[in-house]
Amino acid sequence: MRTMVAWVPDWPALVRQAEHAEANRGGPQAPSDALAVLDRGVVLACTPAARAQGVRRGMRRRDAQSRCPDLVVCDHRPEVDARAFEQVLTTLEELSPGVAPLRPGLCALSVPERYYGGEAEAAAVMAEQLVGLGVWDVRFGIADGVFVAELAARQAPAQDCLVVTAGGNADFLRDLPVEVLEVPAPADASTPGLDLVTVLRRLGIRRVGEFAALPAADVVARFGAHGALLHRWAQGEEVRPISRRTPPPELVATVGFEPSLERSEAVVFSARQSVEDFVRGLDRAGLVCSTLRIEVDAEVAGEPRTSSRVWRHPRWFGSGDVLDRLRWQLSADPPGGPVVTVRCVPVEVEPLGDHAESLFGGGPDDQVERSVARVQALVGPEGVRTVGVQGGRAPADRRLSAPWGERPVVQRPVDRPWPGSVPPPAPATVFPDPAPAQVVGAEGLPVSVSGRGGLSGRPARFRAAADLAWQPVAAWAGPWPVDEQWWDEAAARRVARFQVVGVDGSAWLMVVENGRWWTEARYD
């Protein structure tokens, strides 16, 4: 199979040079064009300006700086190089699918010669597209395999292509120096640390063709499996399979309106077909969407305006669910003008198999979810809510609520210590606003709590609310003092909580703050 290799020389240096120029833009001095990327103190890549002053790959830092005093030195960050090279891969995939990234700055792909009229013509089209990305020096090599195609790319001029004729790998390699075979041996090689090129030069072998002419059995006996692999490459064989990446499916659904629509009902109705296609596309990809972002573009007073919201679903979104969320979003956040475009962007997708129904269906839970979803479609997203528990000290802090279908965002994890919190069981009824209460001792004086948590007296009688009668205390527990946000004078709060049980069997959670009592919750 004919293979094309695209090579961008000194890619790490180009990425770091762009970052350096962006960081120093607008500064008093222009950023230096002489830049080198170092890996463990050795030059890994450098810009053409640094190379013109004598900096070379493999130099020590001190030697490089002695030849180029204004050299900018950067550390090697392979993850940044790979992330920047992703844009190049995406551009090449639009021209020829099945790109195989070899390393940042180097990739292999099939040659789409029939579509572009020839191999060299295909390389010219790709070079033109990469120039649009700002990649001014890209070189292409085409041969019967990745190894020879990479060597051809390294010999090609800038913005050009070197084509090795079909079946001509051995002829192309014959007169090349053996240094092109400097491929690191794997860690489990039979002769670890073997420098094959050095040994070949000691044996008087200077060209790849001379190494290819050696008997294969002698090469295996002397150099092991790694040497045998290089021997086959020297003979023009391609035995290294490459893993071509599969481009991810385009899952974003976009629907435009021409002319633009002002009424939300018209927007929802016009988007129905595109939303159904969006859900079917996810199904063909074996995916379901559990978190969705809906973006609405509108024209407000002649200016573009974009509003978006992230929606979550307890299971996955169907077409009806997406249309309901679009309707609710337009009602809750009116675009303020005619709607031009609606986009459905899947934020979280999961394999369809993880949500497949059992052999006998989903059972009562699925019926409940469908019924609640129908009710929510009638009353709106905020009309049906789910509740949960999160961490915290006060009962009100532990409440967790979200509209049905939304995943509640936990602000305080449950697994934290939360010193000063009331031990279980938790109260069943938490009042939205604490009710004024009174607690007195046997002498009728209000019970107070000192800064060290000491009581002025034992609680004898209490009144849980202003409209309730006084009653004796049957049992009580506490206090649980809490000194919250003591570092912030404006938000600091010191309280103490009690569990109080009346003779009528009612149980209450009370709190005292600044000498005043309040009822926070009731135990049912």
DRENTORZA-504386 format. One record per residue (C-alpha): residue number from 1; x, z, y. Coordinates in pm, whole numbers, plus 50000, padded with zeros to 5 digits. Each point is the difference from the previous one (the first is absolute). Layout:
<rec NUM; <X; Z; Y>>
...
***
This chain:
<rec 1; <50000; 50000; 50000>>
<rec 2; <50129; 49908; 50343>>
<rec 3; <50056; 50310; 50210>>
<rec 4; <50045; 50042; 50373>>
<rec 5; <50190; 50296; 50147>>
<rec 6; <49961; 50096; 50366>>
<rec 7; <50290; 50201; 50143>>
<rec 8; <50021; 50164; 50342>>
<rec 9; <50367; 50098; 50056>>
<rec 10; <50068; 50357; 50110>>
<rec 11; <49632; 50096; 49994>>
<rec 12; <50059; 50379; 50043>>
<rec 13; <50206; 49930; 50313>>
<rec 14; <49731; 49773; 50147>>
<rec 15; <49730; 50263; 49944>>
<rec 16; <50210; 50273; 50157>>
<rec 17; <50096; 49774; 50290>>
<rec 18; <49632; 49938; 50080>>
<rec 19; <49933; 50375; 49993>>
<rec 20; <50303; 50068; 50219>>
<rec 21; <49895; 49737; 50255>>
<rec 22; <49645; 50139; 50013>>
<rec 23; <50124; 50355; 50048>>
<rec 24; <50234; 49902; 50284>>
<rec 25; <49767; 49760; 50178>>
<rec 26; <49989; 50070; 50370>>
<rec 27; <50315; 50214; 49990>>
<rec 28; <50283; 49982; 50252>>
<rec 29; <50215; 49796; 49760>>
<rec 30; <49912; 49715; 49772>>
<rec 31; <50013; 50090; 49629>>
<rec 32; <50313; 49889; 49817>>
<rec 33; <49968; 49702; 49764>>
<rec 34; <50286; 50126; 49785>>
<rec 35; <49838; 50222; 49736>>
<rec 36; <50089; 50103; 49646>>
<rec 37; <49809; 50181; 49728>>
<rec 38; <50205; 50245; 49796>>
<rec 39; <49934; 50126; 49651>>
<rec 40; <50216; 50304; 49908>>
<rec 41; <50252; 49915; 50270>>
<rec 42; <50038; 49633; 49905>>
<rec 43; <49860; 49702; 50190>>
<rec 44; <49701; 49861; 49811>>
<rec 45; <49885; 49740; 50255>>
<rec 46; <50086; 49900; 50357>>
<rec 47; <49868; 49772; 50271>>
<rec 48; <50164; 49665; 50088>>
<rec 49; <50143; 50154; 50320>>
<rec 50; <50177; 50269; 49797>>
<rec 51; <50118; 49746; 49746>>
<rec 52; <50148; 49788; 50277>>
<rec 53; <50221; 50296; 50097>>
<rec 54; <50133; 50046; 49647>>
<rec 55; <49754; 50242; 49841>>
<rec 56; <49944; 49922; 49633>>
<rec 57; <49792; 50134; 49715>>
<rec 58; <50188; 50266; 49804>>
<rec 59; <50203; 50128; 50297>>
<rec 60; <50039; 50369; 50069>>
<rec 61; <49837; 50133; 50312>>
<rec 62; <50329; 50070; 50178>>
<rec 63; <50134; 49650; 49929>>
<rec 64; <49678; 49839; 50124>>
<rec 65; <49998; 50202; 50323>>
<rec 66; <50367; 49926; 50063>>
<rec 67; <49927; 49627; 49993>>
<rec 68; <49678; 50031; 50202>>
<rec 69; <50011; 50300; 50240>>
<rec 70; <49642; 49951; 50122>>
<rec 71; <49863; 49984; 49645>>
<rec 72; <49664; 50174; 49950>>
<rec 73; <49998; 50178; 49665>>
<rec 74; <49675; 50074; 49811>>
<rec 75; <49931; 50165; 49667>>
<rec 76; <49850; 49800; 49716>>
<rec 77; <49628; 50061; 49954>>
<rec 78; <49880; 49785; 49709>>
<rec 79; <49636; 50103; 50036>>
<rec 80; <49996; 49869; 50359>>
<rec 81; <50159; 49672; 49890>>
<rec 82; <49744; 49954; 49724>>
<rec 83; <49710; 50074; 50235>>
<rec 84; <50126; 49750; 50256>>
<rec 85; <50056; 49733; 49733>>
<rec 86; <49639; 50032; 49890>>
<rec 87; <49893; 49778; 50290>>
<rec 88; <50235; 49726; 49881>>
<rec 89; <49862; 50025; 49646>>
<rec 90; <49643; 49980; 50127>>
<rec 91; <50079; 49686; 50201>>
<rec 92; <50164; 49830; 49700>>
<rec 93; <49709; 50095; 49774>>
<rec 94; <49767; 49806; 50227>>
<rec 95; <50208; 49689; 49928>>
<rec 96; <50084; 50060; 49633>>
<rec 97; <49838; 50280; 49796>>
<rec 98; <50201; 50202; 49753>>
<rec 99; <50290; 50119; 50214>>
<rec 100; <50252; 50223; 49822>>
<rec 101; <50182; 50240; 50234>>
<rec 102; <50355; 50054; 49875>>
<rec 103; <50114; 50232; 50281>>
<rec 104; <49935; 50022; 50374>>
<rec 105; <50119; 49671; 50145>>
<rec 106; <49989; 49809; 49670>>
<rec 107; <49704; 49866; 49799>>
<rec 108; <49922; 49733; 49744>>
<rec 109; <49692; 49779; 49968>>
<rec 110; <49875; 49685; 49836>>
<rec 111; <50066; 49669; 50176>>
<rec 112; <49674; 49844; 50129>>
<rec 113; <50159; 49655; 50017>>
<rec 114; <49689; 49795; 49922>>
<rec 115; <49798; 50158; 50279>>
<rec 116; <50265; 49957; 50268>>
<rec 117; <50147; 49670; 49881>>
<rec 118; <50324; 50123; 49850>>
<rec 119; <50225; 50300; 49950>>
<rec 120; <50194; 49968; 50323>>
<rec 121; <49678; 49936; 50193>>
<rec 122; <49846; 50319; 49858>>
<rec 123; <50304; 50200; 50111>>
<rec 124; <49975; 49849; 50349>>
<rec 125; <49637; 50107; 50032>>
<rec 126; <50082; 50354; 49890>>
<rec 127; <50293; 50021; 50240>>
<rec 128; <49773; 49893; 50285>>
<rec 129; <49748; 50272; 49917>>
<rec 130; <50269; 50268; 49984>>
<rec 131; <50138; 49895; 50337>>
<rec 132; <49656; 50086; 50138>>
<rec 133; <50062; 50356; 49877>>
<rec 134; <50332; 50017; 50184>>
<rec 135; <50216; 49935; 49689>>
<rec 136; <50242; 49745; 50143>>
<rec 137; <50253; 49989; 49715>>
<rec 138; <49842; 49941; 49659>>
<rec 139; <50162; 49791; 49727>>
<rec 140; <49846; 49849; 49690>>
<rec 141; <50143; 49907; 49662>>
<rec 142; <49817; 49807; 49727>>
<rec 143; <50120; 49976; 49640>>
<rec 144; <49903; 50051; 49635>>
<rec 145; <50000; 50379; 50020>>
<rec 146; <50041; 50292; 50234>>
<rec 147; <50375; 50053; 49957>>
<rec 148; <50104; 49648; 50097>>
<rec 149; <49730; 49975; 50268>>
<rec 150; <50136; 50316; 50167>>
<rec 151; <50354; 49860; 49998>>
<rec 152; <49867; 49676; 50149>>
<rec 153; <49820; 50192; 50275>>
<rec 154; <50323; 50180; 50090>>
<rec 155; <50174; 49663; 50045>>
<rec 156; <49720; 49841; 50202>>
<rec 157; <50031; 49970; 50381>>
<rec 158; <49774; 50206; 50225>>
<rec 159; <49637; 49883; 50000>>
<rec 160; <50082; 49754; 49722>>
<rec 161; <49971; 49957; 49625>>
<rec 162; <50246; 49913; 49723>>
<rec 163; <49838; 49832; 49699>>
<rec 164; <50168; 50003; 49658>>
<rec 165; <49872; 49707; 49797>>
<rec 166; <49797; 50069; 49689>>
<rec 167; <50233; 50064; 49707>>
<rec 168; <50299; 50027; 50232>>
<rec 169; <50061; 50375; 49991>>
<rec 170; <50321; 49973; 49797>>
<rec 171; <50140; 49728; 50228>>
<rec 172; <49921; 50207; 50308>>
<rec 173; <50171; 50309; 49858>>
<rec 174; <50304; 49830; 49852>>
<rec 175; <50227; 50010; 50307>>
<rec 176; <49877; 50327; 50151>>
<rec 177; <50241; 50297; 49998>>
<rec 178; <49941; 50268; 49739>>
<rec 179; <49930; 50248; 50281>>
<rec 180; <49639; 49875; 50002>>
<rec 181; <49960; 50183; 49667>>
<rec 182; <50053; 50341; 50163>>
<rec 183; <49674; 50141; 49868>>
<rec 184; <49997; 50380; 49938>>
<rec 185; <49987; 50092; 49634>>
<rec 186; <49708; 50219; 49887>>
<rec 187; <50064; 50370; 49948>>
<rec 188; <49957; 49967; 49622>>
<rec 189; <50245; 49709; 49966>>
<rec 190; <50233; 50008; 49701>>
<rec 191; <50301; 49992; 50236>>
<rec 192; <49896; 50216; 50295>>
<rec 193; <50199; 49952; 50318>>
<rec 194; <50126; 49663; 49884>>
<rec 195; <50116; 49770; 50284>>
<rec 196; <49946; 49667; 49830>>
<rec 197; <50127; 49790; 50291>>
<rec 198; <50330; 50191; 50018>>
<rec 199; <50059; 49954; 49628>>
<rec 200; <49920; 49629; 50019>>
<rec 201; <50248; 49949; 50283>>
<rec 202; <50270; 50183; 49801>>
<rec 203; <49930; 49760; 49716>>
<rec 204; <50054; 49706; 50235>>
<rec 205; <49634; 49903; 50024>>
<rec 206; <49919; 49906; 50360>>
<rec 207; <49686; 49782; 49973>>
<rec 208; <49657; 50059; 49850>>
<rec 209; <50037; 49685; 49790>>
<rec 210; <50311; 50140; 49833>>
<rec 211; <49814; 50319; 49910>>
<rec 212; <49704; 49796; 49867>>
<rec 213; <50235; 49807; 49770>>
<rec 214; <50105; 50318; 49813>>
<rec 215; <49848; 50051; 49653>>
<rec 216; <49689; 50218; 50017>>
<rec 217; <50114; 50217; 49708>>
<rec 218; <50328; 50085; 50176>>
<rec 219; <49816; 50090; 50323>>
<rec 220; <49766; 50235; 49814>>
<rec 221; <50290; 50166; 49817>>
<rec 222; <50197; 50056; 50320>>
<rec 223; <49734; 50064; 50265>>
<rec 224; <49692; 50111; 49807>>
<rec 225; <49635; 49917; 50073>>
<rec 226; <50044; 49993; 50378>>
<rec 227; <50288; 49755; 49972>>
<rec 228; <49795; 49783; 49762>>
<rec 229; <49719; 49989; 50258>>
<rec 230; <50236; 49885; 50274>>
<rec 231; <50149; 49744; 49760>>
<rec 232; <49658; 49846; 49944>>
<rec 233; <49942; 49991; 50376>>
<rec 234; <50336; 49829; 50043>>
<rec 235; <49883; 49734; 49755>>
<rec 236; <49694; 49933; 50216>>
<rec 237; <49743; 50185; 49791>>
<rec 238; <49733; 50214; 50166>>
<rec 239; <49922; 50302; 49787>>
<rec 240; <49886; 50245; 50269>>
<rec 241; <49620; 50018; 50026>>
<rec 242; <49862; 50089; 50339>>
<rec 243; <49688; 50200; 50067>>
<rec 244; <49781; 49819; 50247>>
<rec 245; <49766; 50221; 50194>>
<rec 246; <49630; 49923; 50011>>
<rec 247; <49862; 49988; 50354>>
<rec 248; <49733; 50266; 50048>>
<rec 249; <49646; 49863; 50032>>
<rec 250; <49857; 49968; 50349>>
<rec 251; <49732; 50267; 50002>>
<rec 252; <49912; 50013; 50369>>
<rec 253; <49662; 49842; 50081>>
<rec 254; <49958; 49851; 50349>>
<rec 255; <49680; 49850; 50135>>
<rec 256; <49987; 49840; 50344>>
<rec 257; <49689; 49925; 50203>>
<rec 258; <49972; 49687; 50212>>
<rec 259; <49821; 50055; 50229>>
<rec 260; <50052; 50376; 50015>>
<rec 261; <49711; 50229; 49905>>
<rec 262; <49857; 50278; 50214>>
<rec 263; <49749; 50167; 49765>>
<rec 264; <50134; 50222; 49723>>
<rec 265; <49731; 49881; 49756>>
<rec 266; <50119; 49641; 50046>>
<rec 267; <50362; 50105; 49943>>
<rec 268; <49915; 50179; 49675>>
<rec 269; <49784; 49713; 49876>>
<rec 270; <50263; 49735; 50082>>
<rec 271; <50275; 50202; 49830>>
<rec 272; <49809; 50040; 49673>>
<rec 273; <50144; 49695; 49824>>
<rec 274; <50358; 50081; 50098>>
<rec 275; <49961; 50361; 49889>>
<rec 276; <49865; 49890; 49662>>
<rec 277; <50296; 49763; 49961>>
<rec 278; <50231; 50290; 50096>>
<rec 279; <49861; 50222; 49723>>
<rec 280; <50012; 49715; 49747>>
<rec 281; <50364; 49936; 50093>>
<rec 282; <50086; 50361; 49926>>
<rec 283; <49817; 49973; 49668>>
<rec 284; <50197; 49687; 49902>>
<rec 285; <50321; 50187; 50079>>
<rec 286; <49890; 50289; 49776>>
<rec 287; <49976; 50238; 50295>>
<rec 288; <49746; 50215; 50180>>
<rec 289; <50021; 50125; 50356>>
<rec 290; <49955; 50372; 50058>>
<rec 291; <50117; 50011; 50365>>
<rec 292; <49908; 49724; 50243>>
<rec 293; <50080; 49931; 50364>>
<rec 294; <49750; 49793; 50196>>
<rec 295; <50131; 49839; 50320>>
<rec 296; <49766; 49848; 50258>>
<rec 297; <50132; 49768; 50272>>
<rec 298; <49778; 49954; 50306>>
<rec 299; <50018; 49857; 50350>>
<rec 300; <49935; 50256; 50270>>
<rec 301; <49996; 49865; 50357>>
<rec 302; <50216; 49709; 49889>>
<rec 303; <50262; 50225; 49839>>
<rec 304; <50052; 50040; 49622>>
<rec 305; <49912; 50341; 49854>>
<rec 306; <50061; 50115; 49643>>
<rec 307; <49834; 50300; 49839>>
<rec 308; <50072; 50118; 49648>>
<rec 309; <49906; 50280; 49765>>
<rec 310; <50115; 50104; 49657>>
<rec 311; <49724; 50058; 49745>>
<rec 312; <50032; 50167; 49661>>
<rec 313; <49778; 49982; 49695>>
<rec 314; <49962; 50254; 49717>>
<rec 315; <50038; 49718; 49746>>
<rec 316; <50053; 49648; 50138>>
<rec 317; <49847; 49765; 50254>>
<rec 318; <49742; 49743; 49903>>
<rec 319; <49879; 49729; 50235>>
<rec 320; <49698; 50208; 50101>>
<rec 321; <50222; 50301; 50073>>
<rec 322; <50226; 49791; 50225>>
<rec 323; <49705; 49857; 50193>>
<rec 324; <49853; 50349; 50047>>
<rec 325; <50331; 50126; 50141>>
<rec 326; <50019; 49701; 50234>>
<rec 327; <49648; 50070; 50126>>
<rec 328; <50076; 50369; 50052>>
<rec 329; <50325; 49923; 50179>>
<rec 330; <49830; 49760; 50241>>
<rec 331; <49732; 50261; 50070>>
<rec 332; <50236; 50296; 50047>>
<rec 333; <50263; 49808; 50198>>
<rec 334; <49835; 49702; 50173>>
<rec 335; <50256; 49725; 50066>>
<rec 336; <49885; 49972; 50363>>
<rec 337; <49979; 49622; 49990>>
<rec 338; <49949; 49700; 49773>>
<rec 339; <50168; 50035; 49659>>
<rec 340; <50256; 49729; 49927>>
<rec 341; <50159; 50106; 49668>>
<rec 342; <49947; 50257; 49726>>
<rec 343; <50279; 50087; 49756>>
<rec 344; <49978; 50202; 49679>>
<rec 345; <50344; 50140; 49915>>
<rec 346; <50037; 50188; 49669>>
<rec 347; <50213; 50308; 50067>>
<rec 348; <49996; 50145; 49646>>
<rec 349; <49932; 49795; 49690>>
<rec 350; <49999; 50121; 49643>>
<rec 351; <49991; 49826; 49660>>
<rec 352; <49650; 49914; 49890>>
<rec 353; <50067; 50149; 49657>>
<rec 354; <50036; 50348; 50152>>
<rec 355; <49638; 49983; 50115>>
<rec 356; <49842; 49817; 49709>>
<rec 357; <49682; 50149; 49863>>
<rec 358; <49985; 50147; 49655>>
<rec 359; <49827; 49832; 49708>>
<rec 360; <49669; 50167; 50083>>
<rec 361; <50021; 49969; 50379>>
<rec 362; <50093; 50248; 50265>>
<rec 363; <49725; 50254; 49928>>
<rec 364; <49824; 50230; 50247>>
<rec 365; <50292; 50012; 50246>>
<rec 366; <49971; 49628; 50070>>
<rec 367; <49627; 50029; 50052>>
<rec 368; <50051; 50285; 50247>>
<rec 369; <50261; 49801; 50192>>
<rec 370; <49775; 49695; 50024>>
<rec 371; <49707; 50213; 50115>>
<rec 372; <50207; 50176; 50264>>
<rec 373; <50139; 49666; 50118>>
<rec 374; <49645; 49867; 50046>>
<rec 375; <49904; 50307; 50201>>
<rec 376; <50312; 49964; 50212>>
<rec 377; <49918; 49635; 50068>>
<rec 378; <49668; 50118; 50149>>
<rec 379; <50112; 50302; 50204>>
<rec 380; <50351; 49889; 50100>>
<rec 381; <50353; 50106; 49900>>
<rec 382; <49982; 50349; 50155>>
<rec 383; <49664; 50083; 49846>>
<rec 384; <50141; 50080; 49655>>
<rec 385; <50313; 50212; 49971>>
<rec 386; <50215; 50146; 49727>>
<rec 387; <50155; 50346; 50017>>
<rec 388; <50317; 50148; 49861>>
<rec 389; <50247; 50283; 50041>>
<rec 390; <50341; 50001; 50164>>
<rec 391; <50253; 50267; 50084>>
<rec 392; <49969; 50248; 50284>>
<rec 393; <49937; 50364; 50087>>
<rec 394; <49655; 49993; 50161>>
<rec 395; <49698; 49867; 49807>>
<rec 396; <49934; 49746; 50273>>
<rec 397; <50356; 49869; 49967>>
<rec 398; <49954; 49943; 49627>>
<rec 399; <49698; 49772; 50040>>
<rec 400; <50066; 49634; 49925>>
<rec 401; <49734; 49744; 50076>>
<rec 402; <49992; 49621; 50023>>
<rec 403; <49736; 49723; 49990>>
<rec 404; <49904; 49889; 49653>>
<rec 405; <50246; 49741; 49882>>
<rec 406; <50280; 50123; 50225>>
<rec 407; <50289; 50190; 49850>>
<rec 408; <50031; 50331; 50185>>
<rec 409; <50332; 50041; 50176>>
<rec 410; <50149; 50337; 49901>>
<rec 411; <50166; 50160; 50303>>
<rec 412; <50093; 50326; 49828>>
<rec 413; <50110; 49981; 49634>>
<rec 414; <49839; 50247; 49761>>
<rec 415; <50323; 50083; 49817>>
<rec 416; <50162; 50171; 50301>>
<rec 417; <50025; 50384; 50006>>
<rec 418; <49773; 50052; 50306>>
<rec 419; <50083; 50370; 50056>>
<rec 420; <49711; 50196; 50146>>
<rec 421; <49733; 49788; 49831>>
<rec 422; <49703; 50172; 49840>>
<rec 423; <50022; 50018; 49619>>
<rec 424; <49735; 49831; 49785>>
<rec 425; <49712; 49964; 49952>>
<rec 426; <49940; 49785; 50304>>
<rec 427; <49683; 50053; 50205>>
<rec 428; <49717; 49758; 49927>>
<rec 429; <49869; 49971; 50357>>
<rec 430; <50239; 49950; 50290>>
<rec 431; <49838; 50021; 50344>>
<rec 432; <50092; 49720; 50241>>
<rec 433; <50033; 50260; 50277>>
<rec 434; <50085; 50363; 49916>>
<rec 435; <49715; 50238; 50079>>
<rec 436; <50063; 50316; 50209>>
<rec 437; <50003; 50308; 49775>>
<rec 438; <50056; 50374; 50022>>
<rec 439; <50181; 50240; 49765>>
<rec 440; <50018; 50374; 50070>>
<rec 441; <50138; 50304; 49826>>
<rec 442; <49831; 50322; 49896>>
<rec 443; <50014; 50132; 50359>>
<rec 444; <49838; 49684; 50136>>
<rec 445; <50317; 49872; 50166>>
<rec 446; <50102; 49636; 49956>>
<rec 447; <50263; 49943; 49734>>
<rec 448; <50316; 49836; 50133>>
<rec 449; <50325; 49874; 49844>>
<rec 450; <50342; 50079; 50143>>
<rec 451; <50286; 49753; 50030>>
<rec 452; <50146; 50135; 49673>>
<rec 453; <49671; 49952; 49812>>
<rec 454; <49887; 50365; 50016>>
<rec 455; <49629; 50090; 50032>>
<rec 456; <49862; 50238; 50259>>
<rec 457; <49743; 50114; 49745>>
<rec 458; <49822; 49906; 49680>>
<rec 459; <49707; 49758; 50044>>
<rec 460; <49670; 50191; 49950>>
<rec 461; <49730; 49779; 50150>>
<rec 462; <49985; 49639; 50112>>
<rec 463; <49774; 49733; 50139>>
<rec 464; <50089; 49645; 49891>>
<rec 465; <49815; 49831; 50287>>
<rec 466; <49811; 50097; 50313>>
<rec 467; <49663; 49922; 49839>>
<rec 468; <50073; 50204; 49684>>
<rec 469; <49946; 50373; 49952>>
<rec 470; <50272; 50260; 49958>>
<rec 471; <50077; 50104; 49644>>
<rec 472; <50251; 50224; 49826>>
<rec 473; <50316; 49855; 49849>>
<rec 474; <49991; 50011; 49621>>
<rec 475; <50354; 49860; 49952>>
<rec 476; <50268; 49832; 50202>>
<rec 477; <50347; 49846; 49953>>
<rec 478; <50274; 49915; 50244>>
<rec 479; <50142; 49957; 50245>>
<rec 480; <50182; 49667; 49959>>
<rec 481; <50187; 49968; 50331>>
<rec 482; <50107; 49659; 50127>>
<rec 483; <50234; 49935; 50292>>
<rec 484; <49952; 49628; 50069>>
<rec 485; <50216; 49780; 50224>>
<rec 486; <50181; 50297; 50148>>
<rec 487; <50257; 49764; 50149>>
<rec 488; <49737; 49837; 50227>>
<rec 489; <49870; 50238; 50264>>
<rec 490; <49692; 49788; 50071>>
<rec 491; <49901; 49946; 49634>>
<rec 492; <50119; 50333; 49855>>
<rec 493; <49735; 50194; 49809>>
<rec 494; <50009; 50336; 49817>>
<rec 495; <49702; 50080; 49777>>
<rec 496; <49916; 50208; 49694>>
<rec 497; <49737; 49913; 49741>>
<rec 498; <49781; 50229; 49787>>
<rec 499; <49762; 49960; 49711>>
<rec 500; <49698; 50223; 50060>>
<rec 501; <49710; 50067; 49758>>
<rec 502; <49675; 50162; 50118>>
<rec 503; <49775; 50231; 49804>>
<rec 504; <49750; 49712; 49967>>
<rec 505; <50257; 49803; 49800>>
<rec 506; <50090; 49749; 50272>>
<rec 507; <50371; 49919; 50034>>
<rec 508; <50169; 49876; 50314>>
<rec 509; <50336; 49881; 50119>>
<rec 510; <50074; 50155; 50339>>
<rec 511; <50286; 49971; 50243>>
<rec 512; <50113; 50227; 50281>>
<rec 513; <50190; 49859; 50298>>
<rec 514; <50087; 50186; 50320>>
<rec 515; <49771; 50284; 49898>>
<rec 516; <49695; 49774; 49947>>
<rec 517; <49837; 49931; 49663>>
<rec 518; <49867; 49665; 49880>>
<rec 519; <49834; 49880; 49681>>
<rec 520; <50165; 49681; 49867>>
<rec 521; <49832; 49948; 49665>>
<rec 522; <49763; 50142; 49739>>
<rec 523; <50046; 50040; 49625>>
<rec 524; <49694; 49881; 49806>>
***
